[in-house]
Amino acid sequence: MSDKINLLEVFENKHQYRDYVIVHQADEFTSLCPLTGHPDFGKITISYIPLKKCIELKSLKLYLQSFRNDGIFYENIINEILNDLVKVLKPKWIEVKGVFSVRGGIFSTVTASYGKKPK
């Protein structure tokens, strides 16, 4: 759990009786390479089946923007986001996917999930 978790706000899911998937996509995610300090760019996609809570979008935007000046590896970004969202949402299922821009000729995608996605 990160210290950024305090930026996240939630609201009540009024449709707890139904499984439905919410997908949020942030196309302009930025952070810094922890080794070089150069900027990294990517697209973060968050998909989840809520239980009692849903994420408030402005708070999610501010949360994702808080990584902008952090020197952090891709794998740590995705797992930190997943851990924080699991903590505040307690969803039935959630997946966080990061598709990062080419750096040094290498294209990276990192995906982490929690729970089992119902069929």
Biopython code that builds the backbone (N, CA, C, O; Angstrom):
import numpy as np
from Bio.PDB.StructureBuilder import StructureBuilder

atoms = [
    (1, "MET", "N", (0.850, -1.172, 0.000)),
    (1, "MET", "CA", (0.000, 0.000, 0.000)),
    (1, "MET", "C", (0.894, 1.233, 0.000)),
    (1, "MET", "O", (1.856, 1.311, 0.764)),
    (2, "SER", "N", (0.574, 2.191, -0.856)),
    (2, "SER", "CA", (1.398, 3.390, -0.975)),
    (2, "SER", "C", (0.808, 4.539, -0.165)),
    (2, "SER", "O", (-0.330, 4.479, 0.299)),
    (3, "ASP", "N", (1.611, 5.580, -0.011)),
    (3, "ASP", "CA", (1.123, 6.779, 0.656)),
    (3, "ASP", "C", (0.164, 7.562, -0.245)),
    (3, "ASP", "O", (-0.535, 8.461, 0.223)),
    (4, "LYS", "N", (0.134, 7.223, -1.524)),
    (4, "LYS", "CA", (-0.758, 7.878, -2.483)),
    (4, "LYS", "C", (-2.218, 7.450, -2.286)),
    (4, "LYS", "O", (-3.131, 8.094, -2.802)),
    (5, "ILE", "N", (-2.428, 6.382, -1.553)),
    (5, "ILE", "CA", (-3.764, 5.811, -1.390)),
    (5, "ILE", "C", (-4.763, 6.829, -0.847)),
    (5, "ILE", "O", (-5.961, 6.726, -1.109)),
    (6, "ASN", "N", (-4.273, 7.807, -0.093)),
    (6, "ASN", "CA", (-5.155, 8.827, 0.483)),
    (6, "ASN", "C", (-5.796, 9.725, -0.577)),
    (6, "ASN", "O", (-6.755, 10.439, -0.286)),
    (7, "LEU", "N", (-5.276, 9.691, -1.791)),
    (7, "LEU", "CA", (-5.855, 10.476, -2.879)),
    (7, "LEU", "C", (-7.121, 9.827, -3.445)),
    (7, "LEU", "O", (-7.935, 10.497, -4.081)),
    (8, "LEU", "N", (-7.282, 8.530, -3.213)),
    (8, "LEU", "CA", (-8.391, 7.785, -3.811)),
    (8, "LEU", "C", (-9.681, 7.932, -2.998)),
    (8, "LEU", "O", (-9.694, 7.757, -1.780)),
    (9, "GLU", "N", (-10.751, 8.257, -3.704)),
    (9, "GLU", "CA", (-12.077, 8.364, -3.097)),
    (9, "GLU", "C", (-13.003, 7.355, -3.767)),
    (9, "GLU", "O", (-12.833, 7.017, -4.939)),
    (10, "VAL", "N", (-13.976, 6.886, -3.011)),
    (10, "VAL", "CA", (-14.921, 5.895, -3.521)),
    (10, "VAL", "C", (-16.353, 6.354, -3.268)),
    (10, "VAL", "O", (-16.595, 7.275, -2.488)),
    (11, "PHE", "N", (-17.292, 5.700, -3.938)),
    (11, "PHE", "CA", (-18.713, 5.928, -3.690)),
    (11, "PHE", "C", (-19.433, 4.589, -3.722)),
    (11, "PHE", "O", (-18.899, 3.600, -4.224)),
    (12, "GLU", "N", (-20.625, 4.562, -3.193)),
    (12, "GLU", "CA", (-21.396, 3.324, -3.060)),
    (12, "GLU", "C", (-21.826, 2.774, -4.409)),
    (12, "GLU", "O", (-22.305, 3.516, -5.268)),
    (13, "ASN", "N", (-21.654, 1.475, -4.590)),
    (13, "ASN", "CA", (-22.154, 0.769, -5.764)),
    (13, "ASN", "C", (-23.626, 0.435, -5.512)),
    (13, "ASN", "O", (-23.932, -0.403, -4.664)),
    (14, "LYS", "N", (-24.515, 1.065, -6.221)),
    (14, "LYS", "CA", (-25.946, 0.840, -6.015)),
    (14, "LYS", "C", (-26.470, -0.367, -6.787)),
    (14, "LYS", "O", (-27.673, -0.628, -6.788)),
    (15, "HIS", "N", (-25.583, -1.095, -7.438)),
    (15, "HIS", "CA", (-25.993, -2.261, -8.227)),
    (15, "HIS", "C", (-25.196, -3.500, -7.811)),
    (15, "HIS", "O", (-24.706, -4.247, -8.658)),
    (16, "GLN", "N", (-25.075, -3.705, -6.515)),
    (16, "GLN", "CA", (-24.298, -4.816, -5.975)),
    (16, "GLN", "C", (-24.876, -6.177, -6.335)),
    (16, "GLN", "O", (-24.172, -7.185, -6.277)),
    (17, "TYR", "N", (-26.130, -6.213, -6.701)),
    (17, "TYR", "CA", (-26.814, -7.459, -7.032)),
    (17, "TYR", "C", (-26.403, -7.997, -8.405)),
    (17, "TYR", "O", (-26.769, -9.114, -8.770)),
    (18, "ARG", "N", (-25.641, -7.200, -9.167)),
    (18, "ARG", "CA", (-25.289, -7.569, -10.534)),
    (18, "ARG", "C", (-23.776, -7.496, -10.721)),
    (18, "ARG", "O", (-23.133, -6.562, -10.239)),
    (19, "ASP", "N", (-23.210, -8.471, -11.414)),
    (19, "ASP", "CA", (-21.811, -8.389, -11.827)),
    (19, "ASP", "C", (-21.741, -7.585, -13.118)),
    (19, "ASP", "O", (-22.378, -7.939, -14.110)),
    (20, "TYR", "N", (-20.974, -6.516, -13.108)),
    (20, "TYR", "CA", (-20.735, -5.735, -14.308)),
    (20, "TYR", "C", (-19.308, -5.213, -14.263)),
    (20, "TYR", "O", (-18.745, -5.019, -13.186)),
    (21, "VAL", "N", (-18.732, -4.990, -15.419)),
    (21, "VAL", "CA", (-17.334, -4.597, -15.516)),
    (21, "VAL", "C", (-17.237, -3.096, -15.782)),
    (21, "VAL", "O", (-17.903, -2.559, -16.668)),
    (22, "ILE", "N", (-16.399, -2.444, -15.000)),
    (22, "ILE", "CA", (-16.078, -1.032, -15.193)),
    (22, "ILE", "C", (-14.654, -0.980, -15.737)),
    (22, "ILE", "O", (-13.760, -1.642, -15.209)),
    (23, "VAL", "N", (-14.442, -0.189, -16.798)),
    (23, "VAL", "CA", (-13.112, -0.036, -17.375)),
    (23, "VAL", "C", (-12.768, 1.444, -17.425)),
    (23, "VAL", "O", (-13.517, 2.254, -17.970)),
    (24, "HIS", "N", (-11.617, 1.784, -16.844)),
    (24, "HIS", "CA", (-11.090, 3.156, -16.901)),
    (24, "HIS", "C", (-9.746, 3.094, -17.613)),
    (24, "HIS", "O", (-8.928, 2.215, -17.342)),
    (25, "GLN", "N", (-9.528, 4.034, -18.523)),
    (25, "GLN", "CA", (-8.282, 4.037, -19.281)),
    (25, "GLN", "C", (-7.643, 5.413, -19.199)),
    (25, "GLN", "O", (-8.288, 6.420, -19.491)),
    (26, "ALA", "N", (-6.395, 5.457, -18.807)),
    (26, "ALA", "CA", (-5.626, 6.704, -18.752)),
    (26, "ALA", "C", (-4.530, 6.616, -19.811)),
    (26, "ALA", "O", (-3.553, 5.886, -19.646)),
    (27, "ASP", "N", (-4.701, 7.364, -20.894)),
    (27, "ASP", "CA", (-3.790, 7.278, -22.040)),
    (27, "ASP", "C", (-2.513, 8.092, -21.873)),
    (27, "ASP", "O", (-1.584, 7.940, -22.666)),
    (28, "GLU", "N", (-2.447, 8.957, -20.857)),
    (28, "GLU", "CA", (-1.304, 9.869, -20.729)),
    (28, "GLU", "C", (-0.566, 9.673, -19.419)),
    (28, "GLU", "O", (-0.172, 10.649, -18.780)),
    (29, "PHE", "N", (-0.371, 8.425, -19.007)),
    (29, "PHE", "CA", (0.343, 8.140, -17.772)),
    (29, "PHE", "C", (1.828, 8.447, -17.943)),
    (29, "PHE", "O", (2.423, 8.116, -18.969)),
    (30, "THR", "N", (2.420, 9.079, -16.939)),
    (30, "THR", "CA", (3.853, 9.349, -16.967)),
    (30, "THR", "C", (4.478, 9.064, -15.612)),
    (30, "THR", "O", (3.851, 9.229, -14.565)),
    (31, "SER", "N", (5.725, 8.633, -15.664)),
    (31, "SER", "CA", (6.557, 8.438, -14.477)),
    (31, "SER", "C", (7.997, 8.629, -14.941)),
    (31, "SER", "O", (8.242, 9.032, -16.078)),
    (32, "LEU", "N", (8.939, 8.341, -14.060)),
    (32, "LEU", "CA", (10.354, 8.479, -14.416)),
    (32, "LEU", "C", (11.058, 7.133, -14.302)),
    (32, "LEU", "O", (10.737, 6.324, -13.431)),
    (33, "CYS", "N", (12.021, 6.903, -15.191)),
    (33, "CYS", "CA", (12.862, 5.720, -15.076)),
    (33, "CYS", "C", (13.711, 5.884, -13.816)),
    (33, "CYS", "O", (14.363, 6.915, -13.649)),
    (34, "PRO", "N", (13.717, 4.887, -12.924)),
    (34, "PRO", "CA", (14.476, 5.027, -11.681)),
    (34, "PRO", "C", (15.996, 4.999, -11.886)),
    (34, "PRO", "O", (16.747, 5.387, -10.991)),
    (35, "LEU", "N", (16.447, 4.548, -13.048)),
    (35, "LEU", "CA", (17.885, 4.478, -13.310)),
    (35, "LEU", "C", (18.414, 5.713, -14.026)),
    (35, "LEU", "O", (19.473, 6.239, -13.684)),
    (36, "THR", "N", (17.663, 6.167, -15.025)),
    (36, "THR", "CA", (18.142, 7.286, -15.845)),
    (36, "THR", "C", (17.487, 8.615, -15.495)),
    (36, "THR", "O", (18.040, 9.677, -15.778)),
    (37, "GLY", "N", (16.313, 8.557, -14.881)),
    (37, "GLY", "CA", (15.556, 9.780, -14.617)),
    (37, "GLY", "C", (14.797, 10.286, -15.823)),
    (37, "GLY", "O", (14.133, 11.320, -15.750)),
    (38, "HIS", "N", (14.886, 9.565, -16.942)),
    (38, "HIS", "CA", (14.156, 9.961, -18.145)),
    (38, "HIS", "C", (12.671, 9.662, -17.974)),
    (38, "HIS", "O", (12.306, 8.743, -17.241)),
    (39, "PRO", "N", (11.815, 10.426, -18.641)),
    (39, "PRO", "CA", (10.375, 10.181, -18.512)),
    (39, "PRO", "C", (9.953, 8.898, -19.221)),
    (39, "PRO", "O", (10.467, 8.552, -20.284)),
    (40, "ASP", "N", (9.007, 8.207, -18.604)),
    (40, "ASP", "CA", (8.369, 7.037, -19.190)),
    (40, "ASP", "C", (6.915, 7.392, -19.453)),
    (40, "ASP", "O", (6.291, 8.106, -18.667)),
    (41, "PHE", "N", (6.381, 6.895, -20.551)),
    (41, "PHE", "CA", (5.005, 7.175, -20.944)),
    (41, "PHE", "C", (4.262, 5.865, -21.137)),
    (41, "PHE", "O", (4.837, 4.872, -21.582)),
    (42, "GLY", "N", (2.985, 5.871, -20.800)),
    (42, "GLY", "CA", (2.217, 4.660, -20.989)),
    (42, "GLY", "C", (0.726, 4.894, -20.920)),
    (42, "GLY", "O", (0.249, 6.002, -20.673)),
    (43, "LYS", "N", (0.007, 3.805, -21.149)),
    (43, "LYS", "CA", (-1.446, 3.796, -21.037)),
    (43, "LYS", "C", (-1.794, 2.799, -19.936)),
    (43, "LYS", "O", (-1.378, 1.641, -19.986)),
    (44, "ILE", "N", (-2.558, 3.250, -18.940)),
    (44, "ILE", "CA", (-2.986, 2.386, -17.840)),
    (44, "ILE", "C", (-4.468, 2.086, -18.030)),
    (44, "ILE", "O", (-5.282, 2.994, -18.195)),
    (45, "THR", "N", (-4.802, 0.803, -18.006)),
    (45, "THR", "CA", (-6.202, 0.387, -18.089)),
    (45, "THR", "C", (-6.551, -0.371, -16.812)),
    (45, "THR", "O", (-5.882, -1.333, -16.434)),
    (46, "ILE", "N", (-7.610, 0.085, -16.163)),
    (46, "ILE", "CA", (-8.103, -0.528, -14.925)),
    (46, "ILE", "C", (-9.483, -1.093, -15.221)),
    (46, "ILE", "O", (-10.397, -0.355, -15.587)),
    (47, "SER", "N", (-9.632, -2.401, -15.062)),
    (47, "SER", "CA", (-10.914, -3.076, -15.275)),
    (47, "SER", "C", (-11.285, -3.763, -13.975)),
    (47, "SER", "O", (-10.448, -4.428, -13.365)),
    (48, "TYR", "N", (-12.538, -3.610, -13.539)),
    (48, "TYR", "CA", (-12.925, -4.273, -12.295)),
    (48, "TYR", "C", (-14.414, -4.551, -12.228)),
    (48, "TYR", "O", (-15.229, -3.905, -12.887)),
    (49, "ILE", "N", (-14.738, -5.543, -11.402)),
    (49, "ILE", "CA", (-16.119, -5.851, -11.053)),
    (49, "ILE", "C", (-16.288, -5.390, -9.615)),
    (49, "ILE", "O", (-15.704, -5.968, -8.698)),
    (50, "PRO", "N", (-17.089, -4.343, -9.417)),
    (50, "PRO", "CA", (-17.217, -3.801, -8.061)),
    (50, "PRO", "C", (-18.046, -4.700, -7.150)),
    (50, "PRO", "O", (-18.844, -5.521, -7.601)),
    (51, "LEU", "N", (-17.830, -4.514, -5.874)),
    (51, "LEU", "CA", (-18.679, -5.145, -4.872)),
    (51, "LEU", "C", (-19.503, -4.029, -4.231)),
    (51, "LEU", "O", (-20.600, -3.733, -4.704)),
    (52, "LYS", "N", (-19.008, -3.414, -3.183)),
    (52, "LYS", "CA", (-19.764, -2.365, -2.496)),
    (52, "LYS", "C", (-19.364, -0.957, -2.912)),
    (52, "LYS", "O", (-20.115, -0.009, -2.683)),
    (53, "LYS", "N", (-18.169, -0.805, -3.532)),
    (53, "LYS", "CA", (-17.659, 0.532, -3.822)),
    (53, "LYS", "C", (-17.170, 0.644, -5.261)),
    (53, "LYS", "O", (-16.748, -0.332, -5.881)),
    (54, "CYS", "N", (-17.245, 1.885, -5.773)),
    (54, "CYS", "CA", (-16.698, 2.237, -7.085)),
    (54, "CYS", "C", (-15.722, 3.393, -6.883)),
    (54, "CYS", "O", (-15.838, 4.150, -5.919)),
    (55, "ILE", "N", (-14.765, 3.523, -7.793)),
    (55, "ILE", "CA", (-13.772, 4.582, -7.663)),
    (55, "ILE", "C", (-14.301, 5.882, -8.271)),
    (55, "ILE", "O", (-14.939, 5.871, -9.324)),
    (56, "GLU", "N", (-14.032, 6.988, -7.602)),
    (56, "GLU", "CA", (-14.418, 8.312, -8.100)),
    (56, "GLU", "C", (-13.333, 8.755, -9.085)),
    (56, "GLU", "O", (-12.146, 8.680, -8.769)),
    (57, "LEU", "N", (-13.734, 9.218, -10.282)),
    (57, "LEU", "CA", (-12.787, 9.427, -11.372)),
    (57, "LEU", "C", (-11.804, 10.576, -11.167)),
    (57, "LEU", "O", (-10.636, 10.442, -11.530)),
    (58, "LYS", "N", (-12.230, 11.681, -10.607)),
    (58, "LYS", "CA", (-11.285, 12.787, -10.398)),
    (58, "LYS", "C", (-10.176, 12.349, -9.443)),
    (58, "LYS", "O", (-9.007, 12.672, -9.650)),
    (59, "SER", "N", (-10.546, 11.618, -8.407)),
    (59, "SER", "CA", (-9.524, 11.153, -7.467)),
    (59, "SER", "C", (-8.584, 10.153, -8.139)),
    (59, "SER", "O", (-7.388, 10.138, -7.851)),
    (60, "LEU", "N", (-9.120, 9.318, -9.032)),
    (60, "LEU", "CA", (-8.280, 8.374, -9.764)),
    (60, "LEU", "C", (-7.302, 9.122, -10.662)),
    (60, "LEU", "O", (-6.129, 8.761, -10.749)),
    (61, "LYS", "N", (-7.784, 10.155, -11.323)),
    (61, "LYS", "CA", (-6.914, 10.973, -12.181)),
    (61, "LYS", "C", (-5.780, 11.587, -11.369)),
    (61, "LYS", "O", (-4.620, 11.520, -11.777)),
    (62, "LEU", "N", (-6.102, 12.180, -10.228)),
    (62, "LEU", "CA", (-5.075, 12.796, -9.381)),
    (62, "LEU", "C", (-4.105, 11.749, -8.849)),
    (62, "LEU", "O", (-2.903, 12.002, -8.762)),
    (63, "TYR", "N", (-4.615, 10.586, -8.496)),
    (63, "TYR", "CA", (-3.784, 9.487, -8.017)),
    (63, "TYR", "C", (-2.781, 9.079, -9.094)),
    (63, "TYR", "O", (-1.585, 8.972, -8.823)),
    (64, "LEU", "N", (-3.265, 8.852, -10.311)),
    (64, "LEU", "CA", (-2.371, 8.439, -11.395)),
    (64, "LEU", "C", (-1.357, 9.530, -11.725)),
    (64, "LEU", "O", (-0.202, 9.230, -12.025)),
    (65, "GLN", "N", (-1.774, 10.783, -11.673)),
    (65, "GLN", "CA", (-0.847, 11.885, -11.943)),
    (65, "GLN", "C", (0.229, 12.012, -10.871)),
    (65, "GLN", "O", (1.283, 12.598, -11.118)),
    (66, "SER", "N", (-0.026, 11.470, -9.687)),
    (66, "SER", "CA", (0.947, 11.583, -8.596)),
    (66, "SER", "C", (2.209, 10.748, -8.856)),
    (66, "SER", "O", (3.198, 10.894, -8.136)),
    (67, "PHE", "N", (2.190, 9.884, -9.863)),
    (67, "PHE", "CA", (3.360, 9.089, -10.223)),
    (67, "PHE", "C", (4.323, 9.867, -11.129)),
    (67, "PHE", "O", (5.439, 9.413, -11.383)),
    (68, "ARG", "N", (3.900, 11.014, -11.604)),
    (68, "ARG", "CA", (4.627, 11.773, -12.627)),
    (68, "ARG", "C", (6.103, 11.994, -12.309)),
    (68, "ARG", "O", (6.939, 11.903, -13.209)),
    (69, "ASN", "N", (6.440, 12.280, -11.072)),
    (69, "ASN", "CA", (7.825, 12.577, -10.698)),
    (69, "ASN", "C", (8.503, 11.440, -9.944)),
    (69, "ASN", "O", (9.583, 11.619, -9.380)),
    (70, "ASP", "N", (7.867, 10.272, -9.936)),
    (70, "ASP", "CA", (8.418, 9.123, -9.218)),
    (70, "ASP", "C", (9.352, 8.308, -10.109)),
    (70, "ASP", "O", (9.013, 7.991, -11.249)),
    (71, "GLY", "N", (10.519, 7.976, -9.585)),
    (71, "GLY", "CA", (11.402, 7.032, -10.252)),
    (71, "GLY", "C", (10.968, 5.630, -9.847)),
    (71, "GLY", "O", (11.223, 5.196, -8.724)),
    (72, "ILE", "N", (10.307, 4.917, -10.770)),
    (72, "ILE", "CA", (9.704, 3.633, -10.417)),
    (72, "ILE", "C", (9.651, 2.725, -11.643)),
    (72, "ILE", "O", (9.343, 3.176, -12.746)),
    (73, "PHE", "N", (9.951, 1.450, -11.443)),
    (73, "PHE", "CA", (9.895, 0.476, -12.533)),
    (73, "PHE", "C", (8.444, 0.167, -12.892)),
    (73, "PHE", "O", (7.549, 0.279, -12.053)),
    (74, "TYR", "N", (8.219, -0.224, -14.151)),
    (74, "TYR", "CA", (6.875, -0.539, -14.649)),
    (74, "TYR", "C", (6.164, -1.563, -13.767)),
    (74, "TYR", "O", (4.998, -1.393, -13.410)),
    (75, "GLU", "N", (6.885, -2.620, -13.425)),
    (75, "GLU", "CA", (6.290, -3.699, -12.633)),
    (75, "GLU", "C", (5.801, -3.188, -11.281)),
    (75, "GLU", "O", (4.752, -3.609, -10.793)),
    (76, "ASN", "N", (6.561, -2.285, -10.684)),
    (76, "ASN", "CA", (6.180, -1.716, -9.387)),
    (76, "ASN", "C", (4.988, -0.779, -9.518)),
    (76, "ASN", "O", (4.125, -0.745, -8.642)),
    (77, "ILE", "N", (4.937, -0.024, -10.600)),
    (77, "ILE", "CA", (3.795, 0.873, -10.838)),
    (77, "ILE", "C", (2.499, 0.077, -10.837)),
    (77, "ILE", "O", (1.572, 0.383, -10.087)),
    (78, "ILE", "N", (2.443, -0.947, -11.683)),
    (78, "ILE", "CA", (1.205, -1.707, -11.870)),
    (78, "ILE", "C", (0.789, -2.404, -10.578)),
    (78, "ILE", "O", (-0.388, -2.395, -10.219)),
    (79, "ASN", "N", (1.742, -3.005, -9.882)),
    (79, "ASN", "CA", (1.407, -3.696, -8.637)),
    (79, "ASN", "C", (1.037, -2.729, -7.517)),
    (79, "ASN", "O", (0.193, -3.059, -6.684)),
    (80, "GLU", "N", (1.639, -1.556, -7.473)),
    (80, "GLU", "CA", (1.268, -0.554, -6.473)),
    (80, "GLU", "C", (-0.156, -0.052, -6.717)),
    (80, "GLU", "O", (-0.943, 0.076, -5.780)),
    (81, "ILE", "N", (-0.477, 0.230, -7.973)),
    (81, "ILE", "CA", (-1.838, 0.664, -8.311)),
    (81, "ILE", "C", (-2.835, -0.428, -7.931)),
    (81, "ILE", "O", (-3.862, -0.144, -7.315)),
    (82, "LEU", "N", (-2.539, -1.668, -8.293)),
    (82, "LEU", "CA", (-3.430, -2.779, -7.961)),
    (82, "LEU", "C", (-3.623, -2.895, -6.455)),
    (82, "LEU", "O", (-4.757, -2.995, -5.985)),
    (83, "ASN", "N", (-2.541, -2.883, -5.696)),
    (83, "ASN", "CA", (-2.636, -3.005, -4.235)),
    (83, "ASN", "C", (-3.489, -1.905, -3.626)),
    (83, "ASN", "O", (-4.322, -2.172, -2.760)),
    (84, "ASP", "N", (-3.288, -0.664, -4.074)),
    (84, "ASP", "CA", (-4.048, 0.457, -3.530)),
    (84, "ASP", "C", (-5.532, 0.348, -3.882)),
    (84, "ASP", "O", (-6.390, 0.599, -3.036)),
    (85, "LEU", "N", (-5.835, -0.026, -5.125)),
    (85, "LEU", "CA", (-7.239, -0.140, -5.530)),
    (85, "LEU", "C", (-7.943, -1.294, -4.824)),
    (85, "LEU", "O", (-9.115, -1.177, -4.466)),
    (86, "VAL", "N", (-7.245, -2.399, -4.622)),
    (86, "VAL", "CA", (-7.835, -3.520, -3.869)),
    (86, "VAL", "C", (-8.146, -3.057, -2.446)),
    (86, "VAL", "O", (-9.200, -3.382, -1.901)),
    (87, "LYS", "N", (-7.240, -2.308, -1.855)),
    (87, "LYS", "CA", (-7.425, -1.840, -0.476)),
    (87, "LYS", "C", (-8.667, -0.938, -0.342)),
    (87, "LYS", "O", (-9.446, -1.100, 0.598)),
    (88, "VAL", "N", (-8.851, 0.000, -1.267)),
    (88, "VAL", "CA", (-9.971, 0.942, -1.129)),
    (88, "VAL", "C", (-11.288, 0.413, -1.691)),
    (88, "VAL", "O", (-12.357, 0.783, -1.206)),
    (89, "LEU", "N", (-11.225, -0.446, -2.708)),
    (89, "LEU", "CA", (-12.459, -0.928, -3.353)),
    (89, "LEU", "C", (-12.950, -2.263, -2.812)),
    (89, "LEU", "O", (-14.156, -2.487, -2.713)),
    (90, "LYS", "N", (-12.023, -3.150, -2.463)),
    (90, "LYS", "CA", (-12.378, -4.530, -2.115)),
    (90, "LYS", "C", (-13.301, -5.121, -3.189)),
    (90, "LYS", "O", (-14.406, -5.572, -2.886)),
    (91, "PRO", "N", (-12.836, -5.116, -4.452)),
    (91, "PRO", "CA", (-13.685, -5.565, -5.557)),
    (91, "PRO", "C", (-13.793, -7.082, -5.627)),
    (91, "PRO", "O", (-13.035, -7.806, -4.981)),
    (92, "LYS", "N", (-14.743, -7.544, -6.419)),
    (92, "LYS", "CA", (-14.840, -8.978, -6.694)),
    (92, "LYS", "C", (-13.648, -9.408, -7.536)),
    (92, "LYS", "O", (-13.066, -10.470, -7.317)),
    (93, "TRP", "N", (-13.297, -8.573, -8.494)),
    (93, "TRP", "CA", (-12.178, -8.840, -9.398)),
    (93, "TRP", "C", (-11.656, -7.507, -9.911)),
    (93, "TRP", "O", (-12.421, -6.562, -10.104)),
    (94, "ILE", "N", (-10.335, -7.439, -10.134)),
    (94, "ILE", "CA", (-9.736, -6.238, -10.714)),
    (94, "ILE", "C", (-8.474, -6.612, -11.475)),
    (94, "ILE", "O", (-7.733, -7.512, -11.082)),
    (95, "GLU", "N", (-8.248, -5.904, -12.567)),
    (95, "GLU", "CA", (-7.033, -6.072, -13.365)),
    (95, "GLU", "C", (-6.486, -4.695, -13.701)),
    (95, "GLU", "O", (-7.236, -3.803, -14.097)),
    (96, "VAL", "N", (-5.182, -4.522, -13.543)),
    (96, "VAL", "CA", (-4.506, -3.284, -13.916)),
    (96, "VAL", "C", (-3.475, -3.640, -14.974)),
    (96, "VAL", "O", (-2.632, -4.514, -14.775)),
    (97, "LYS", "N", (-3.559, -2.946, -16.106)),
    (97, "LYS", "CA", (-2.658, -3.217, -17.232)),
    (97, "LYS", "C", (-1.955, -1.933, -17.627)),
    (97, "LYS", "O", (-2.584, -0.887, -17.792)),
    (98, "GLY", "N", (-0.652, -2.026, -17.775)),
    (98, "GLY", "CA", (0.135, -0.894, -18.255)),
    (98, "GLY", "C", (0.790, -1.247, -19.567)),
    (98, "GLY", "O", (1.501, -2.247, -19.667)),
    (99, "VAL", "N", (0.555, -0.427, -20.575)),
    (99, "VAL", "CA", (1.205, -0.580, -21.876)),
    (99, "VAL", "C", (2.125, 0.629, -22.011)),
    (99, "VAL", "O", (1.661, 1.761, -22.148)),
    (100, "PHE", "N", (3.418, 0.383, -21.970)),
    (100, "PHE", "CA", (4.393, 1.468, -21.916)),
    (100, "PHE", "C", (5.056, 1.671, -23.275)),
    (100, "PHE", "O", (5.285, 0.719, -24.021)),
    (101, "SER", "N", (5.356, 2.921, -23.575)),
    (101, "SER", "CA", (5.951, 3.291, -24.862)),
    (101, "SER", "C", (7.317, 2.650, -25.041)),
    (101, "SER", "O", (7.985, 2.284, -24.075)),
    (102, "VAL", "N", (7.708, 2.526, -26.283)),
    (102, "VAL", "CA", (8.991, 1.923, -26.628)),
    (102, "VAL", "C", (10.126, 2.736, -26.017)),
    (102, "VAL", "O", (10.169, 3.963, -26.108)),
    (103, "ARG", "N", (11.049, 1.998, -25.389)),
    (103, "ARG", "CA", (12.268, 2.614, -24.849)),
    (103, "ARG", "C", (13.403, 1.659, -25.171)),
    (103, "ARG", "O", (13.366, 0.485, -24.804)),
    (104, "GLY", "N", (14.415, 2.175, -25.864)),
    (104, "GLY", "CA", (15.552, 1.344, -26.238)),
    (104, "GLY", "C", (15.165, 0.183, -27.133)),
    (104, "GLY", "O", (15.809, -0.866, -27.114)),
    (105, "GLY", "N", (14.107, 0.370, -27.922)),
    (105, "GLY", "CA", (13.660, -0.665, -28.842)),
    (105, "GLY", "C", (12.813, -1.758, -28.191)),
    (105, "GLY", "O", (12.480, -2.751, -28.839)),
    (106, "ILE", "N", (12.463, -1.582, -26.913)),
    (106, "ILE", "CA", (11.678, -2.599, -26.208)),
    (106, "ILE", "C", (10.328, -2.019, -25.808)),
    (106, "ILE", "O", (10.248, -0.954, -25.197)),
    (107, "PHE", "N", (9.284, -2.732, -26.160)),
    (107, "PHE", "CA", (7.904, -2.378, -25.836)),
    (107, "PHE", "C", (7.484, -3.235, -24.658)),
    (107, "PHE", "O", (7.635, -4.456, -24.702)),
    (108, "SER", "N", (6.955, -2.619, -23.598)),
    (108, "SER", "CA", (6.619, -3.385, -22.387)),
    (108, "SER", "C", (5.138, -3.282, -22.035)),
    (108, "SER", "O", (4.539, -2.209, -22.110)),
    (109, "THR", "N", (4.556, -4.425, -21.648)),
    (109, "THR", "CA", (3.200, -4.498, -21.119)),
    (109, "THR", "C", (3.269, -5.281, -19.817)),
    (109, "THR", "O", (3.854, -6.363, -19.760)),
    (110, "VAL", "N", (2.659, -4.718, -18.763)),
    (110, "VAL", "CA", (2.620, -5.386, -17.465)),
    (110, "VAL", "C", (1.157, -5.463, -17.028)),
    (110, "VAL", "O", (0.444, -4.460, -17.044)),
    (111, "THR", "N", (0.717, -6.657, -16.638)),
    (111, "THR", "CA", (-0.663, -6.870, -16.197)),
    (111, "THR", "C", (-0.663, -7.602, -14.862)),
    (111, "THR", "O", (0.036, -8.600, -14.692)),
    (112, "ALA", "N", (-1.446, -7.104, -13.923)),
    (112, "ALA", "CA", (-1.601, -7.763, -12.625)),
    (112, "ALA", "C", (-3.084, -7.790, -12.282)),
    (112, "ALA", "O", (-3.826, -6.873, -12.634)),
    (113, "SER", "N", (-3.517, -8.851, -11.589)),
    (113, "SER", "CA", (-4.940, -8.954, -11.252)),
    (113, "SER", "C", (-5.130, -9.491, -9.850)),
    (113, "SER", "O", (-4.209, -10.019, -9.226)),
    (114, "TYR", "N", (-6.360, -9.337, -9.375)),
    (114, "TYR", "CA", (-6.754, -9.805, -8.035)),
    (114, "TYR", "C", (-8.140, -10.413, -8.155)),
    (114, "TYR", "O", (-9.007, -9.859, -8.831)),
    (115, "GLY", "N", (-8.355, -11.545, -7.505)),
    (115, "GLY", "CA", (-9.662, -12.202, -7.516)),
    (115, "GLY", "C", (-9.870, -12.988, -8.791)),
    (115, "GLY", "O", (-9.014, -13.029, -9.675)),
    (116, "LYS", "N", (-11.042, -13.612, -8.859)),
    (116, "LYS", "CA", (-11.403, -14.397, -10.045)),
    (116, "LYS", "C", (-12.526, -13.693, -10.769)),
    (116, "LYS", "O", (-13.541, -13.318, -10.183)),
    (117, "LYS", "N", (-12.313, -13.524, -12.073)),
    (117, "LYS", "CA", (-13.334, -12.876, -12.881)),
    (117, "LYS", "C", (-14.474, -13.864, -13.112)),
    (117, "LYS", "O", (-14.251, -14.941, -13.664)),
    (118, "PRO", "N", (-15.709, -13.507, -12.693)),
    (118, "PRO", "CA", (-16.852, -14.391, -12.946)),
    (118, "PRO", "C", (-17.078, -14.558, -14.447)),
    (118, "PRO", "O", (-16.754, -13.672, -15.238)),
    (119, "LYS", "N", (-17.628, -15.690, -14.819)),
    (119, "LYS", "CA", (-17.893, -15.947, -16.239)),
    (119, "LYS", "C", (-19.142, -15.278, -16.688)),
    (119, "LYS", "O", (-19.515, -15.389, -17.856)),
]
sb = StructureBuilder()
sb.init_structure("model")
sb.init_model(0)
sb.init_chain("A")
sb.init_seg("    ")
for serial, (resi, resn, name, xyz) in enumerate(atoms, 1):
    if name == "N":
        sb.init_residue(resn, " ", resi, " ")
    sb.init_atom(name, np.array(xyz, "f"), 0.0, 1.0, " ", f" {name:<3s}", serial, name[0])
structure = sb.get_structure()
